[in-house]
Amino acid sequence: MLIQHLPPESATRTALRLAVPLEDRYVQDAVERDPEAGSWSQDQMLLAQIIDVLRAQHYSFLKANGAKGIEPPPQVPRPGVAPAVPRRPAALSADNADLLFQLINGPPAESG
């Protein structure tokens, strides 16, 4: 019970975390899907966030200066966090297309 309340960076929690084989840790973290219970400390999560921001800024810099054919960088995978699944935009239905047309061009003119 006391071990659960130790900080993730403590020597005891680190020793317990490293006692589990790496492959099992990722499987366990993927099942739990709770970053707080993951095998990374808060410092490691913040470092991963910094890496993601730097990658995004570098990508933006390259795109702003005319780079072509480059993809946005992937995020650093984190234990306990499901990977982002790219979503496709929903198809525009006929009703939504008419509404969008009216919003852009105004309501249809009345004849008479």
N, C-alpha and C positions, 0 to 999 in steps of 0.2 A: 504494500500500500504506500509506503513512504517513497519508494522508487518512482512511482508514477508522478509525484509532485516535484521531482528534481528537475532542474533545467536541462534542456537537451544537450547543452555543452558540457555537462558535468562528466567527470571521469567514469562514474559508474554507468550512466546511460550510454556513454560512448563505447565502453567495453561491452555492454550487452548488445548494442547495435552492431558492433563489428564481429560479434561472435556468430551472427547469422550470416550464411553465405550470401554474396551479392545478388545472385539471381533470385533467391528466396525473398530478399528484402524488397526487390522491385515488384515481385508478385504480391507480396503482402501489402505494400504501399498502394498498389493499383487496386486491390480489393477494398482496402479501407477508404480510399478517396477522401482522406482527411489530412490536409497539410499539417495541421497541428500534431497529428500522431505519426507523421512521416518520419523518415530517417534523416532528414536535414534539419539543422538548427536554424534559428531565425537569421543568424548571420549569413548562412549559406543561401537562404531564400533571398535576402536582400542583395547579395552579390549576384545571384542569377538575374534579379530585376535590373541591376545596374548594367549587366552584360546585354540584356534585351534592349534597354534604352540606348546604349551606345551603338548597337547593331542597327536599330531603327534610325538613329540620327545619321549614321554613315550611309544607309540606304537613301534617306531623304536628300542628303548632300549630293550623292551620285546622280539621283534622278533630276535634281534641280540644275545640275550642270550638264545635262544632256545625255546621260548614260541610257543606252537602250538595251532591251532584252535581259534585264536583271529582275529577279523575283524578290519580293520582300523576304527578309530573313526569318527563319523559324525561331520560335522561342526556345529557351533552354528547357529541356524536359525536367519537370519537378516531380518528386515522389508524392504520391497522394493526390495529384492533380491530373485529371483526364486530359489527354492531348486535344487540342482544338480541332474540331472537324469543320472543314470549310463548308459553308452553306451556299446553295445556289439561290439567287433571287427568285421569288415566286413569279410565275407567268402572269402577265397582265390580262385580266378577263375583259370581255367586251363592255360590261357595265363600268368597270374601273377605267377603261380607256375613254369612254364617253364622259365620265366625271372629270378625268384629267383634262380632256379637251375643253370642257366647259370652264374649268378653273383657269386655264391658260387664255382662252379666247373670249370668255364671258358667256353669258346665257345666249341661247339662240334668239335671233331677232324675231319679233312678232310680225306676222304679215297682216296687213289690213289697212 
